[in-house]
Amino acid sequence: MVKKYIILIISIFLYAGSSFAQNISDDYFEEDDGYTAAHQEISANHTAEDASGGYQFKNDTLLTDKENQLVQAVFNGELDIVKLLLDNGTNPNILYSVIKDNETIGKTTLMHIAIAGRENDIFKLLLSSKDININQLGLVSLKENNINNYKEITPLAYAFYLNHIDMAEVLLEKGADPNKYPAVFFASNENALNLLKKYRADMNILNDNESRPLFEAVKANKSQLVSLLIKNGADINKPDGSNNTLLYTAISLGYFDMARFLIDNGADINSHSGKDKITPLMAALARPDHDAGFLRYILFKGADIYRRDAGKRTPLFYVYQYTDAISMANVKESISILMENKADINAKDSNGNTILHIKPQDYYQIYSSYKPDINIQNIDGDTPLHIAAAKDNVKSILTGSPDRKLKNKKGMTALDIAKANHFDNTTAYLELSDKESLLMLGAEFGDAGLVEKAVAANLDVNKKIQGHYPVYYAAIGGNPDVFMKLILGGAKISLEPDLIYYVINSFDQSKDQTNRVRLANIFIEKQASLNWDKYNSLLHILVKEQSNENKGQGYIRSVVNFAIANKADPNVKDNDSRTPLHIAAGGKYESYDLVLELISGGADVDIRDKDNNTALFYCASVPYNKNDVFAALLDNTQTDINARYGDKHNTLLMEAAANGNKIITMMLIARGADDSLVNKDNKTALMLAKEKLALFDTSLVDVQNSIDFHNYKDIADKFLSDKNVIAECRSGINEECKKYYKPVEIIKTSE
């Protein structure tokens, strides 16, 4: 009789398309409690399709005919045939070839096959054979992390893996060695562990990967299994074969809840791990996803903040183990927590390096407030400044006024190192006086305290430093308070004629855009309002920054407002006779707020550029969503809605239709635009839309689903060709056009 498990068994042992555990979770526990039904019994829900890939019994050419018959009988669950063959002396310990991709990858036993199919009668019959090797290893497919891996394990271990506890108990009663291939690694519930404990299984045994059962449970992040193992005698503080502790393993994997569980259950919080002698606190700090809550917890529980690793590094050094993945905010928070707990900011490693030697470029942003010794020399005589010079990055460390004259063991100063490496910028910084550095860097970093130190030292605030005056660095830094301190200290804005442009161009470089606005307004108030001829492109640049470059969204408007209030001309023209309104109307990005600001400040909607186009034409002709802008301009125009533009003599309706601007087309129809007019090429708006529509390759699904295609189709097939729709739009009763309908007086002007 062919049993229901045959397809599953053969498919696994002959080919690797599936495994005995394909319906068994690789996780030890579900999120609720214990094993699910899938762990209790292998599902028999295998269809004929499962066998269609060639999963069928094949003779093992290395076995005799009787041995192959015995294997096939075990596969098929044919108890009588198995008994007959065993009674006639067929070897119960035969090894059957496991085939994968037409190659033999190992051997398995009759016991393993019987356990897989849960053939209890055959299983017991095999066990009753006087010559049976109960601890013989066999190759099986184990599912680990959703991947099938092949391993040689004992029948006992395999019974526990499949959660066949009854079979496991029989094996143990018959003398199976629980530590032969550590069965405890496959025990996944309380019944299994209690059974193993009864038969004196070693709960701390090492496997061939130098791991212990507790470590595997922690790696699976299963606190219930960890608890069961501890309850049954597993030692929470016994390291693995690589001398890593359980707590270190949990933290290194980012399992902070598991780590709390281990600490609360007696894990040594200060034990070292591995050849580098890393403590749990160091491991927590080395994680790229710093968990501030866990960091405070582990320190509260007694983690030693002064403990050192094999390289004499304290936990402080471990904040930067994964620098690229850690945000500056996380670094600051971790350092702050360590310093709150009295960490030694000047601690040295075995090479004499402090944390500043490791990260001199972070002195200003992170360490300056903790007042470290900035001139400590390591075993090579290098100070943090030497290291910074070699990295071509000295600005941050210079804010601490380090001793520039100190030499390392090679007799070199930091300046010597910069020159030797041809680092021109670093060389220039190091050649400045200490006070000049403070003034320049204080202005650039937006640090009023550093600027005050320099000003208090009677430093000339109108002296060039590296080609620019201090006000330039203040503009780059973006701190209006620093800017004002320089002005009050006698700094002259007029010395930097392009200063306002530096301020405007930096809108995307600062998180504090409000300060940029204040800075721009200070400049406008102090100088630009006195001579607008000199700064007549200011409004154009402001509008371009937002509408073309997408900078300063929501902030530039207030600068435009302030400039106009200080007598900037909203109708000033550039070399192409475009006003700021033209720029805002044709820009790629959101500019509705700028358009409203310009109009309220006196911008003329109807001014034409050198190509005879107004801002309305710009809106209609660009492929961006400028619908709100167009509506605002339309509400303020005095030009005939059917006026002509450009060398083609297109109307706004023609331009909108030709560019697939469906909403603007609807808006114009609703406002009374004449759809019968023709341009210089004798084409109507409808003709222009149809020309573009014909260019789409409608055989492509992506084209059929594209917004552009449907916009052109609606324009051509509905809003410019369906007379009923056109009439409804113009009367304000069409649902789609209704919100754009607004009767207006059309003022005729010369074309």
Secondary structure, 3 states (H helix, E strand, C coil): CCCCCHHHHHHHHHCCCCCCCCCCCCCCCCCCCCCCHHHHCCCCCCCHHHHCCCCCCCCCCCCCHHHHHHHHHHHHCCHHHHHHHHHCCCCCCCEEEEEECCEEEEEEEHHHHHHHHCCHHHHHHHHHCCCCCCCCCEEEEEEECCEEEEEEECHHHHHHHCCCHHHHHHHHHCCCCCCCCCHHHHCCCHHHHHHHHHCCCCCCCCCCCCCCHHHHHHHCCCHHHHHHHHHCCCCCCCCCCCCCCHHHHHHHCCCHHHHHHHHHCCCCCCCCECCCCECHHHHHHHCCCCCHHHHHHHHHCCCCCCCCCCCCCCHHHHHHCCHHHCCHHHHHHHHHHHHHCCCCCCCCCCCCCCHHHHCHHHHHHHHHHHCCCCCCCCCCCCCHHHHHHHCCCCHHHHCCCCCCCCCCCCCCCHHHHHHHCCCHHHHHHHHCCHHHHHHHHHHHHCCHHHHHHHHHCCCCCCCCECCECHHHHHHHHCCHHHHHHHHHCCCCHHHCCCHHHHHHHCCCCCCCHHHHHHHHHHHHHHCHHHCCCCCCCHHHHHHHHHHCCCCCCCCHHHHHHHHHHCCCCCCCCCCCCCCHHHHHHHCCCCCHHHHHHHHHCCCCCCCCCCCCCCHHHHHHHCCCCCHHHHHHHHHHCCCCCCCCECCCCECHHHHHHHCCCHHHHHHHHHCCCCCCCCCCCCCCHHHHHHHHHCCCCCCCHHHHCCHHHHHHHHHHHHHCCCHHHHHHHHHCCCCCCHHHCCCCCCCCCCC
